[in-house]
Each structure stands twice: as C-alpha cells, then as structure tokens.
Amino acid sequence: MAQQLIAYNASVPTPVTDGASIPIPITPAGVGIASFRLTVPGVPNFVDLKGLVGIRGDAGTGSVLLRIFRDNNVIYYSRQGFEAGFEKYYSIPVQFTDANVTPGVHDYTLSIENLTPGTSATVIGPIAFSGFITT
C-alpha cells in the first residue's frame, strides 16, 4: 500500500557551499541555523526529520554538536569531529524520527555548537532541514 503525505515543511537557508558564514559558538551557546513549523495530526504518528549542514574547520581539532529541538526541547543530538588541517570541509547529515508527537503545531529547529575550547569552525553551507509525516 502506498504511503500518503500528511504534512511537510522545510528550511533551506542555503543550498550551496560558501552560501553562508555562521561562526559556530562555543557550548553552551548554540546557534539555530534552520527551522520550520509543522502541524502534527493525532497519534500514533512519526515525524521524519532530515538535515544537512556544511562546515569548515578554521582552527585546531575539535568537535561540534548538532541538536534538533521540538519547540524548546532537545529531541536529538549528534557529535561530529573536525580539523582545520588537511580535511577541513565537512558535510554532516542528520536524520531522526520523532515518534508519537503531541498533536498540534510544533516548531523544529536545527542548531550547532562547538564543544572544544580553543578551536573554531564555521557553518558555510549547504544548510537544509526538513520534516514530513506519512500514513
């Protein structure tokens, strides 16, 4: 049986590398880089979330933390290492399924923060973040 798309939304601040220049702040400060609003129907439901973030390591060797928020609550996070030397460009994929979300309108945000003092990195793009619900 074919699935039916119930709801979809996306945020694509930039679809290309070097389309942005967002310094990644040191934790606990983070910066929201993409967000969208999605209307969730009754439970049971599954909200499939996908994102892609391009970063550049500017100084040192460290790691960044990507977080997905539903409204003001962290529902997912993932760590990615970086270096400023030989391999300084990274495309970081993010994928998560948010299950049995309370029905209603929800704001989803993708954020990033630098976990390593004394290092620096920049979000340079692409930046894409989307969510959808199917039956």
ABEGO torsion letter per residue (X at the ends): XBBBBABBBBBBABABBGABBBBBBBOABBBBABBBBBBBBBOBBBBBBBBBBBBBBABEBBBBBBBBBBEABBABBBBBBBBABABABBBBBBBBBBBGBBBEBBBBBBBBBBABBGBBBBBAOBBBBBBBBBX
